[in-house]
Amino acid sequence: MAFRCQKAGLFSALVLLQASLPLISGGQTGSDLSRDVSRPLFYQLSGVSNSEDGIIDLVEQVNDDPANLQNCGGGGDGCKMATFIVGCIVAGSIVFPILTFFCCCGFCCGRSFCKCCCKCCPNGEHCGGRYATRPYKWIEVVMVVILLFGSVLILFVFSGLGFQALSEMKGDYDDVLDAGLELVRTPAAIIADTNAGVDDIKTVGVELFASINEDFNILADVKALYANLSANLVDLRTEVLGLQWLVEGCDAGTASCSIPPVLPPSLPAIVNPCVGGSHPVGVGALLSNSRVNPSCRNAQDTADVACQCCARCHTILSDIAEVQTQLSTDADLDGLNATLDLSELDATIDEAMGDWDQSLTDFEDTLAPVDDGVTEAKSAITADQVDGIAAGIFLLCWIVLICVLVAILLRTLGAMSGSKLAHLDWYCWWTAFVIGVFYMVIIVLPVFGWLTAAALPFETVCAILPAQGENAGDLFRLLEAADSEVDYEIKTLINECVLPTQGYIWSSANITKASLAADISSEFNVSKQLDGIDVGGTLDAQGQTSAFNQSEVDALQPAEHGVETGCPAAIPSGSPRCEVYQADMDAYKSDLEARIAKVKAASATVTAAISALQAVSASTKTKIDNIKVDADAVVLEIIDMIWELGTCSRISNAYEGLRSPLCDGVAAGLFGTWGVLFLMAFFLYLLLFLINKSAKMAYGDPPRSNQIEDEGNVPSGEVEKGIPVAPNGENSQTKGQTPRPESAGEKVNPKQEAA
């Protein structure tokens, strides 16, 4: 019967093992235990509704007045948490160990010396000693076996998980220290790398803006074309003035109206120009034949008359004057030269960035003490030490479980073979019982109690500590509750840089792309430098030269300036006077044609200069528009490069690299171990009870009479569990057989002897 029950118990244990596989497999052991075991247990046992609010409330009350804890009276979550922690420490360190020790010792003593509580057994009677008080029913045997196997399996599982959770903590502990060093040293590294990157950007910026400045060299070509056109206009005007002088002559009384070979830039005072299409009688200009212009004399008496007016000369001169007043001057063109002062770029960028590294410096100063002790802390705890601590906590549990399994094995082999192996399991049962009691009293309960004070607040603070992408509101609430002053810069750094997955350090310094653009563009913005300057008007060569009319020059003809063919009617044809007159008119015509040819040649030069200027000025206007766009693009490119230098991924990853092993590893491992110890305590109590029952079952049912002087003198059948012994020493298996002889020194039960 017992053997079949043991098989049923083994089957039940396998079912429990299968149910435990989801917890054993996958994920980090400590984190899984903390989430699936410890936290539900804590909320259920403590009555705390929110551990994060509880720890904040607790810190706030302690900070206000530590005496508040003495007057909690079951108030908020903070008081409940404090009460629970203190209760676990007292219960685990004092109450339960004492109760466990005295109850177990009292039970053992009572089984041997007392018939009932505090009443000695008369005449050597006892309540059973090694025997069960009464025979167990088969259903009780089945329940004990099933519960025994289940308890053993569960304790194996949870002790293994607890050992693994603690063993993993060494790697997590190393990761925490490494990440702590990384986080402490990251701000200085970021500052150094960012400053170096900014210096590189300054160099690149100088090169880019130098290219912009080179584009303004085109203005020199434009100025040269304007200067060339101005000179050509002066030459044209001079030639036109020479033509006007030839046609209109000089003032009356001029001794000789001779036109010099090299014309002055303007008409001398002796010239008698037409005003409004007429002018007074003057003196005609001397021709190439040294005679006076015949159109300025009366053909009959050679008296002076008003010379012809060169109407087109006046029109052309007016057009030239209009163009000259419209042309852009060198000062106008220099105003378009928005060349950037590259020597100011470094100072401008530095001023735009301001004290961007102040928050990082403050953060580094805050964490500076950590750097000093991390190396020592890392060398203080080795992996062997962590494994030793873990083994020290769970080794006795495994010894107890091994003793139980050995007892079961011996009992099973003895029942199958009928050998005396079954007698030996009794010693294993009681060895497991004694070790289990001391394991509970010395290790499980005290470690559970004191671990509550460390693991529970630690894990709760980690729940407040935000992960990447989360909000730091609860963290700041906790720090404020503890009266810990946190600089605004550090708060901003945490909110804007450390926690966001794509944050930028500039946000913590109240620097935006817009502010960078405004500061840098104040000195390196071509568009801004050209504000108020009419770039289009300054380079509108077509509009500026539209007054010049080439058709007026092309229409110049000698005939419209008093040139006649033949002699006037008043002079007889063929007469000497006619020949002289005709010779003078031919000379005048020849001089006119020469003057007109020079004017037209000068005008052609002006027209070519205008065409060249119009083409270049139009392209220059487009070029300057492009320069504006290019300069703005360079500013934006510099801003983008600076902005990307300030990415927070490095410090954010360093923070998460610290938080993850600290909270998901160390804190979760401790809290998971706390939950494991709680469950182990429960199942160890159950196991001790089942060990006691199994030991009684192993020794056999009680004899018919309690009057046994020597419990060692028992027929072999009496030790077989579930096989009652008859008063004559027979049992169901030995009935009809010859009883085994007494061993030397054995004493026979009086009733058996009487029988």
C-alpha positions in Angstrom: 0.0 0.0 0.0 2.8 2.4 1.0 4.7 1.6 -2.2 1.7 2.4 -4.4 1.2 5.7 -2.5 4.8 6.6 -3.1 4.3 6.1 -6.8 1.2 8.3 -6.7 3.3 10.9 -4.9 6.0 10.8 -7.5 3.4 11.3 -10.2 2.0 14.3 -8.3 5.5 15.7 -8.0 6.0 15.5 -11.7 2.7 17.4 -12.3 3.9 20.1 -9.9 7.3 20.2 -11.7 5.5 20.7 -15.1 3.5 23.5 -13.5 6.7 25.2 -12.3 8.4 25.1 -15.7 7.1 28.6 -16.8 8.8 30.1 -13.8 12.0 28.2 -14.2 12.5 28.8 -17.9 13.0 32.0 -19.7 13.9 35.5 -18.4 16.1 36.6 -15.6 15.4 34.5 -12.5 15.4 37.3 -9.9 13.2 39.6 -12.0 10.7 36.8 -12.6 10.6 35.9 -8.9 10.2 39.5 -7.9 7.4 40.1 -10.3 5.5 36.8 -10.0 6.2 35.8 -6.4 7.5 38.5 -4.1 5.4 41.5 -5.2 2.1 39.7 -5.0 3.0 38.3 -1.6 4.0 41.7 -0.3 0.8 43.4 -1.4 -1.3 40.5 0.0 0.5 40.4 3.4 1.1 44.1 4.0 -2.1 45.6 2.8 -0.2 48.3 0.9 -2.0 49.4 -2.2 0.9 51.2 -3.9 4.4 50.6 -2.8 5.8 53.7 -4.6 3.4 56.0 -2.8 4.1 54.1 0.4 7.9 54.6 0.3 7.4 58.3 -0.5 4.9 58.7 2.3 7.3 56.8 4.7 10.3 58.9 3.8 8.3 62.1 4.2 7.0 61.1 7.6 10.5 60.1 8.8 12.0 63.3 7.5 9.3 65.4 9.2 9.6 63.6 12.5 10.9 60.1 13.2 8.4 59.8 16.1 5.6 59.7 13.5 6.5 56.0 13.0 5.5 55.3 16.6 2.1 56.8 16.0 1.3 55.2 12.6 -1.7 53.3 13.9 -2.4 51.5 10.6 -2.6 54.7 8.6 -1.5 55.2 5.0 0.7 53.0 2.8 3.8 54.4 4.4 2.8 53.3 7.9 1.7 49.9 6.6 5.0 49.4 4.9 7.0 50.4 8.0 4.8 48.1 10.1 5.3 45.3 7.7 9.1 45.7 7.6 9.4 45.9 11.4 7.0 43.0 11.8 9.0 40.8 9.4 12.2 41.6 11.2 10.8 40.8 14.6 8.9 37.7 13.4 11.8 36.3 11.4 14.6 37.1 13.9 12.8 36.5 17.3 9.2 35.2 17.3 9.1 32.4 14.8 12.6 31.0 15.5 11.8 30.8 19.3 8.4 29.3 18.7 9.7 26.9 16.1 12.5 25.7 18.4 10.4 25.2 21.5 7.5 23.7 19.7 9.7 21.2 18.0 11.7 20.4 21.1 8.6 20.3 23.2 7.0 18.0 20.7 9.9 15.6 20.7 10.2 15.6 24.5 6.5 15.2 24.8 6.5 12.2 22.6 9.0 10.6 24.9 8.1 11.7 28.4 4.6 13.1 28.5 1.2 11.5 28.1 -0.3 14.9 27.6 0.7 18.5 28.0 2.9 19.0 31.0 1.8 15.7 32.6 4.4 13.0 33.1 3.6 9.6 31.9 3.0 7.2 34.9 4.6 3.8 35.2 6.8 4.4 32.2 3.9 4.9 29.8 4.4 7.2 26.9 2.4 8.5 23.9 4.1 6.3 21.4 7.7 7.3 21.3 8.8 6.2 17.9 5.5 4.8 17.1 2.4 6.6 15.8 -0.2 7.3 18.4 -2.7 5.3 16.3 -2.7 3.4 13.1 -3.0 5.6 10.0 -5.8 5.2 7.6 -5.0 4.5 4.0 -6.2 7.9 2.9 -3.9 9.6 5.4 -1.0 7.6 4.1 -1.9 8.7 0.5 -2.1 12.4 1.5 1.1 12.3 3.4 3.0 10.7 0.5 1.6 13.1 -2.1 2.2 16.1 0.1 5.7 14.9 0.9 6.7 14.5 -2.7 5.1 17.8 -3.6 6.8 19.7 -0.7 10.2 18.2 -1.6 9.8 19.1 -5.3 8.6 22.6 -4.5 11.4 23.2 -2.1 13.9 21.9 -4.6 12.5 24.3 -7.2 12.3 27.3 -5.0 15.7 26.8 -3.4 17.2 26.3 -6.9 15.6 29.5 -8.1 16.7 31.4 -5.0 20.3 30.1 -5.4 20.2 31.0 -9.1 18.8 34.5 -8.4 21.6 35.2 -5.8 24.3 33.7 -8.1 23.1 36.0 -11.0 23.5 39.0 -8.7 27.4 38.8 -9.0 27.2 39.5 -12.7 24.5 42.1 -12.1 26.6 43.6 -9.3 29.7 43.8 -11.6 27.5 45.4 -14.3 26.1 47.9 -11.8 29.7 49.0 -10.8 30.9 49.1 -14.4 27.8 51.1 -15.5 28.2 53.3 -12.4 31.7 54.2 -13.5 30.5 54.7 -17.1 27.7 57.0 -15.9 30.0 59.0 -13.6 32.6 59.5 -16.3 30.2 60.1 -19.2 29.5 63.8 -18.5 33.2 64.7 -18.7 33.6 62.6 -21.9 30.5 64.2 -23.4 31.9 67.7 -22.7 35.3 66.9 -24.1 33.9 65.2 -27.2 31.4 67.9 -27.8 34.0 70.7 -27.5 36.2 68.9 -29.9 33.4 68.4 -32.3 32.4 72.0 -32.1 36.0 73.0 -32.9 35.8 70.8 -35.9 32.5 72.4 -36.9 34.1 75.8 -36.6 36.8 74.8 -39.0 34.2 73.4 -41.4 32.1 76.5 -41.0 35.1 78.8 -41.9 35.6 76.7 -45.1 31.9 76.9 -46.0 31.6 80.6 -45.4 34.9 81.2 -47.2 33.2 79.7 -50.2 30.3 82.1 -49.8 32.7 85.0 -49.6 34.4 83.9 -52.8 31.0 84.1 -54.6 31.0 87.9 -53.9 34.1 88.2 -56.2 31.7 88.5 -59.1 30.9 92.0 -57.9 34.4 93.1 -59.0 33.5 92.1 -62.5 30.3 94.0 -62.3 32.1 97.1 -61.0 34.6 96.8 -63.9 31.7 96.7 -66.4 30.0 99.7 -64.8 33.3 101.6 -64.9 33.8 100.6 -68.6 30.3 101.7 -69.5 30.8 105.0 -67.7 34.0 105.7 -69.5 32.4 104.8 -72.9 29.6 107.1 -72.2 32.1 109.9 -71.5 33.8 109.2 -74.8 30.5 109.2 -76.6 29.5 112.4 -74.9 32.8 114.0 -76.0 32.3 113.0 -79.6 28.7 114.3 -79.6 30.0 117.6 -78.1 32.5 117.8 -80.9 29.7 117.3 -83.5 27.6 119.9 -81.7 30.5 122.4 -81.7 31.0 121.9 -85.4 27.4 122.4 -86.2 26.4 125.2 -83.7 29.6 127.2 -83.7 30.8 129.8 -81.1 29.5 132.9 -79.5 29.6 136.2 -81.4 32.8 138.0 -81.0 34.9 134.9 -80.8 38.1 135.6 -82.7 38.5 132.0 -83.9 36.0 129.1 -83.3 38.6 126.4 -83.8 37.9 122.9 -82.6 41.0 121.3 -81.0 42.2 117.9 -82.1 41.6 116.5 -78.6 38.1 117.5 -77.4 37.6 118.6 -73.8 35.1 116.5 -71.7 32.7 119.5 -71.8 32.1 122.4 -74.2 34.1 125.5 -73.5 32.4 128.7 -72.8 33.0 130.1 -76.3 30.6 127.5 -77.8 27.2 128.9 -78.7 24.8 125.9 -78.0 21.2 125.9 -79.0 18.7 126.3 -76.3 15.2 125.2 -77.1 16.0 124.7 -80.7 17.5 128.2 -81.4 20.4 130.3 -80.5 21.7 133.8 -81.3 24.0 134.6 -84.2 27.5 133.6 -83.5 30.6 132.6 -85.3 30.8 129.4 -87.3 33.3 126.7 -86.5 36.5 126.5 -88.5 36.6 123.6 -90.9 39.4 121.3 -91.8 40.2 123.7 -94.6 40.5 126.6 -92.1 37.4 128.3 -93.4 34.3 129.0 -91.5 31.3 126.7 -91.6 29.4 127.9 -94.7 26.0 127.1 -93.0 26.8 129.9 -90.5 27.2 132.6 -93.2 24.9 134.3 -95.7 25.7 133.0 -99.1 25.2 136.4 -100.8 27.2 138.8 -98.5 29.1 136.3 -96.3 27.6 137.9 -93.3 27.3 135.8 -90.1 24.0 134.1 -89.5 22.7 131.8 -86.8 24.3 128.4 -87.3 22.3 125.2 -87.5 21.1 123.4 -84.3 22.2 119.8 -83.8 18.9 118.6 -82.4 19.9 115.0 -82.2 23.1 116.0 -80.4 21.0 117.5 -77.7 18.8 114.4 -77.5 21.8 112.0 -77.4 23.5 114.2 -74.8 20.3 114.1 -72.7 20.1 110.4 -73.0 23.7 110.0 -72.0 23.2 112.3 -68.9 20.1 110.2 -67.9 22.0 107.0 -68.2 25.0 108.4 -66.2 22.7 109.4 -63.4 21.0 106.0 -63.3 24.1 103.8 -63.3 25.0 102.2 -60.0 28.1 103.7 -58.3 30.9 101.9 -56.8 29.4 102.7 -53.4 26.2 101.1 -54.4 27.9 98.0 -55.6 30.1 97.8 -52.5 26.9 97.7 -50.5 26.1 94.4 -52.1 29.4 92.9 -50.9 28.1 91.1 -47.8 31.4 89.4 -47.2 31.3 87.6 -43.8 34.0 88.2 -41.2 35.2 84.7 -40.6 37.3 85.7 -37.6 34.1 86.2 -35.6 32.7 82.7 -36.3 34.3 81.0 -33.3 33.2 83.7 -30.8 29.7 83.7 -32.4 29.3 79.9 -32.0 30.6 80.0 -28.4 28.3 82.8 -27.5 25.3 81.0 -29.1 26.1 77.8 -27.0 26.6 79.7 -23.8 27.0 77.6 -20.6 25.6 74.5 -22.3 27.8 72.2 -20.2 26.7 73.5 -16.8 24.1 70.8 -16.2 26.6 68.1 -17.1 29.2 69.6 -14.8 26.7 69.7 -11.9 25.7 66.1 -12.7 29.3 65.1 -12.7 30.0 66.8 -9.4 26.9 65.1 -7.9 28.2 61.7 -8.9 31.9 62.3 -8.2 31.9 60.5 -4.8 30.7 57.3 -6.6 33.9 57.2 -8.7 36.1 56.9 -5.6 34.5 53.8 -4.1 33.4 51.8 -7.1 36.7 50.1 -7.7 37.1 49.0 -4.1 33.5 47.8 -4.0 34.1 45.7 -7.1 37.1 44.0 -5.7 35.5 43.5 -2.2 32.9 41.0 -3.4 34.0 38.1 -5.6 31.9 35.6 -7.5 33.0 32.8 -5.1 31.8 34.9 -2.2 28.4 35.4 -3.7 28.1 31.7 -4.6 29.3 30.9 -1.0 26.5 33.1 0.5 23.9 31.6 -1.8 25.1 28.1 -0.9 25.2 29.0 2.8 21.5 30.0 2.6 20.3 27.0 0.6 22.8 24.1 1.3 21.1 22.9 4.5 17.8 22.9 2.6 19.3 20.6 0.0 20.7 18.3 2.8 17.3 18.1 4.3 15.7 17.2 1.0 18.4 14.7 0.2 17.9 13.0 3.5 14.1 12.8 2.8 14.8 11.3 -0.7 17.3 8.8 0.8 14.7 7.8 3.4 12.1 7.3 0.7 14.6 5.3 -1.4 15.5 3.1 1.6 11.9 2.6 2.5 11.0 1.7 -1.1 13.9 -0.7 -1.5 13.1 -2.3 1.8 9.4 -2.7 1.0 10.3 -4.2 -2.4 13.0 -6.7 -1.2 11.7 -7.4 2.3 15.2 -6.6 3.6 16.2 -4.7 6.7 16.9 -1.6 4.6 13.5 -0.3 5.6 14.8 0.0 9.2 17.4 2.5 8.2 15.0 5.1 6.8 13.9 6.0 10.3 17.4 7.6 11.0 17.2 9.6 7.7 13.7 10.9 8.6 14.9 12.2 12.0 18.1 13.5 10.6 16.2 15.6 8.1 13.8 16.7 10.9 16.6 17.9 13.2 18.5 19.7 10.4 15.3 21.2 9.1 14.4 22.7 12.5 17.8 24.2 12.9 17.8 25.4 9.3 14.5 27.2 9.9 15.6 28.7 13.2 19.1 29.8 12.2 19.0 30.7 8.5 15.6 30.8 6.8 13.6 32.9 9.3 16.4 35.4 10.3 17.5 35.9 6.7 13.9 36.4 5.6 13.4 39.0 8.4 16.4 41.1 7.8 16.2 40.8 4.1 12.8 42.5 4.3 14.5 45.6 5.5 17.0 45.7 2.6 15.1 44.1 -0.3 11.7 45.7 0.0 12.8 49.4 0.2 15.5 48.7 -2.5 13.0 47.1 -4.9 10.4 49.8 -4.2 12.9 52.6 -4.9 13.8 50.8 -8.1 10.1 50.8 -9.1 10.2 54.6 -8.7 13.5 54.9 -10.6 12.2 55.6 -14.2 13.4 53.6 -17.2 14.3 55.2 -20.5 11.2 57.0 -21.9 9.4 57.1 -18.6 8.6 60.1 -16.4 10.7 61.1 -13.4 7.9 62.6 -11.4 7.8 60.0 -8.7 11.6 60.2 -8.4 11.5 63.9 -7.8 8.7 63.4 -5.3 10.8 61.0 -3.4 13.8 63.4 -3.4 11.6 66.3 -2.3 10.2 64.1 0.5 13.7 63.5 1.7 14.6 67.2 1.5 17.2 66.4 -1.1 17.9 69.6 -3.1 18.1 68.9 -6.8 19.3 71.7 -9.0 17.1 72.9 -11.7 19.8 72.2 -14.2 20.0 68.5 -13.1 16.2 68.2 -13.2 16.2 69.5 -16.7 19.1 67.3 -17.6 17.2 64.2 -16.4 13.9 65.2 -18.0 15.3 66.4 -21.3 18.4 64.3 -21.8 18.8 61.2 -19.5 15.3 59.7 -19.8 14.2 60.5 -23.4 15.3 57.9 -25.9 16.1 60.7 -28.4 16.9 63.7 -26.2 19.5 66.4 -26.7 21.8 68.0 -24.1 21.0 71.5 -25.5 17.4 71.2 -24.1 18.8 71.0 -20.6 20.5 74.4 -21.2 17.4 76.0 -22.7 19.1 76.0 -26.1 16.9 75.4 -29.2 17.6 75.3 -32.8 15.8 78.6 -33.2 18.0 80.3 -30.6 21.2 78.9 -32.2 20.0 80.1 -35.6 19.2 83.5 -34.2 22.5 83.9 -32.5 24.6 82.6 -35.4 22.6 84.4 -38.0 23.0 87.7 -36.3 26.6 87.7 -37.6 26.5 85.3 -40.4 23.3 86.0 -42.3 23.8 87.4 -45.8 20.1 88.2 -46.1 20.1 90.2 -42.9 23.2 92.2 -44.1 21.5 93.0 -47.3 18.3 94.1 -45.7 17.4 97.6 -46.8 19.5 97.3 -50.0 17.7 97.2 -53.3 19.7 94.4 -54.8 17.5 94.2 -57.8 17.6 98.0 -58.5 21.3 98.2 -57.9 21.9 95.5 -60.5 19.1 96.5 -62.9 21.4 97.5 -65.7 18.7 97.1 -68.3 16.5 99.7 -66.5 19.4 101.9 -65.8 20.4 102.1 -69.5 17.0 102.1 -71.0 17.3 105.9 -71.6 20.0 105.4 -74.2 18.5 105.3 -77.7 20.9 104.0 -80.3 18.4 104.9 -83.0 19.1 108.6 -82.4 22.7 108.0 -83.2 22.0 105.9 -86.2 19.7 108.7 -87.6 22.6 111.2 -87.6 23.0 112.5 -91.2 25.0 115.4 -92.7 22.0 116.6 -94.7 20.1 117.6 -91.5 22.8 119.9 -90.4 22.7 122.5 -93.3 24.7 120.6 -96.0 23.6 121.7 -99.4 24.5 120.6 -102.9 25.2 123.2 -105.5 25.2 126.9 -105.0 22.3 129.0 -103.8 20.4 130.9 -106.5 21.9 134.2 -105.4 25.4 132.9 -106.5 25.7 132.3 -110.2 26.6 128.8 -111.0 30.2 128.4 -112.2 31.3 131.7 -110.7 34.4 131.9 -108.6 32.2 132.6 -105.6 30.1 129.5 -106.3 33.3 127.4 -106.5 34.5 128.8 -103.2 31.1 128.2 -101.6 30.9 124.7 -103.0 34.4 123.9 -101.7 33.5 125.1 -98.2 30.3 123.1 -98.2 32.2 120.0 -99.3 34.7 120.5 -96.5 31.8 121.0 -94.0 30.2 117.9 -95.2 33.4 115.9 -94.9 34.0 117.2 -91.4 30.4 116.3 -90.5 30.7 112.8 -91.8 34.0 112.3 -89.8 32.4 113.6 -86.7 29.2 111.5 -87.1 31.4 108.5 -87.8 33.2 109.0 -84.5 29.9 109.4 -82.7 28.6 106.3 -84.1 31.7 104.4 -83.3 31.6 105.6 -79.7 27.9 104.7 -79.6 28.6 101.2 -80.8 31.1 100.8 -78.0 28.6 102.0 -75.5 26.0 99.6 -76.9 28.3 96.7 -76.5 29.2 97.8 -73.0 25.5 98.0 -72.1 24.9 94.5 -73.4 27.8 93.1 -71.5 26.7 94.9 -68.3 23.1 93.8 -68.6 24.1 90.2 -69.0 26.5 90.1 -66.1 24.3 92.2 -63.8 21.4 89.8 -64.3 23.5 86.8 -63.5 25.0 88.6 -60.5 21.5 89.3 -59.2 20.7 85.6 -59.5 24.1 84.8 -57.9 23.4 87.0 -54.9 20.0 85.5 -54.4 21.7 82.1 -54.4 24.3 83.4 -52.0 21.6 84.3 -49.6 20.1 80.9 -49.8 23.5 79.2 -49.6 24.6 81.3 -46.6 21.3 80.4 -44.8 21.9 76.8 -45.7 25.4 76.9 -44.2 24.1 78.4 -41.0 21.5 75.6 -40.8 24.1 73.0 -41.6 26.3 74.3 -38.8 23.3 74.3 -36.4 22.4 70.7 -37.4 26.0 69.5 -36.9 26.1 71.2 -33.5 22.7 69.9 -32.6 23.6 66.3 -33.4 26.8 66.6 -31.3 24.5 67.1 -28.3 22.6 63.8 -28.6 21.9 62.3 -25.2 22.0 58.7 -26.4 25.4 58.2 -24.7 24.4 59.4 -21.2 20.9 57.9 -21.6 22.3 54.5 -22.4 24.8 54.8 -19.6 21.9 55.5 -17.2 19.9 52.6 -18.5 23.0 50.4 -18.3 23.1 51.2 -14.6 19.4 51.1 -13.8 18.7 47.8 -15.6 21.2 45.5 -13.7 20.7 47.5 -10.5 16.9 47.1 -10.5 16.2 44.2 -12.8 19.2 42.3 -11.4 20.4 43.2 -7.9 17.2 44.6 -6.4 15.0 42.0 -8.1 17.3 39.2 -7.1 17.2 40.3 -3.4 13.4 40.7 -3.5 12.9 37.5 -5.4 15.0 35.7 -2.8 12.9 37.3 -0.1 9.8 35.8 -1.6 11.5 32.4 -2.1 12.4 32.3 1.6 8.9 33.1 2.6 7.5 30.2 0.5 10.3 28.0 1.7 9.5 28.7 5.3 5.9 27.7 4.7 6.8 24.5 2.9 9.5 23.7 5.3 7.0 23.8 8.2 4.8 21.5 6.1 7.8 19.3 5.3 8.8 19.0 9.0 5.3 17.9 9.8 5.3 15.4 7.0 8.8 14.1 8.0 7.4 13.5 11.5 4.5 11.6 10.1 6.7 9.7 7.7 9.1 8.7 10.5 6.2 7.3 12.5 4.8 5.5 9.5 8.3 4.1 8.8 8.6 2.6 12.3 5.2 0.9 12.0 1.9 1.0 13.7 1.8 1.0 17.4 1.8 -2.3 19.3 -1.4 -3.6 21.0 0.0 -2.6 24.4 2.0 0.4 25.4 3.8 -1.6 28.1 7.0 -2.0 26.2 10.1 -1.7 28.3 12.5 -1.7 25.4 11.3 -0.2 22.1 14.2 -1.8 20.4 12.7 -5.3 21.1 10.1 -5.3 18.4 9.4 -8.1 16.0 10.6 -7.5 12.5 7.1 -7.2 11.2 6.4 -4.3 13.6 8.6 -1.9 11.7 6.9 -2.5 8.4 4.5 0.3 7.9 0.9 -0.6 7.8 1.4 -4.2 9.0 -0.2 -4.6 12.5 1.5 -6.9 14.9 -0.5 -9.4 16.8 0.0 -9.9 20.6 1.7 -13.2 19.8 4.2 -11.6 17.5 2.4 -12.7 14.4 1.3 -10.4 11.6 -0.5 -10.8 8.4 2.7 -11.9 6.7 4.0 -14.2 9.4 0.8 -15.7 10.6 1.2 -19.5 10.7 5.0 -19.2 10.6 7.4 -19.8 13.4 8.1 -16.5 15.2 11.7 -15.3 15.0 13.7 -16.2 18.1 14.7 -13.6 20.5 18.1 -12.1 20.1 20.5 -12.2 22.9 19.7 -9.5 25.4 16.3 -8.8 24.0 13.4 -8.4 26.4 10.0 -9.8 25.6 6.9 -7.8 25.9 5.1 -9.1 29.0 1.9 -9.5 27.1 3.6 -11.2 24.2 5.4 -13.5 26.7 2.1 -14.3 28.4 0.5 -15.0 25.1 
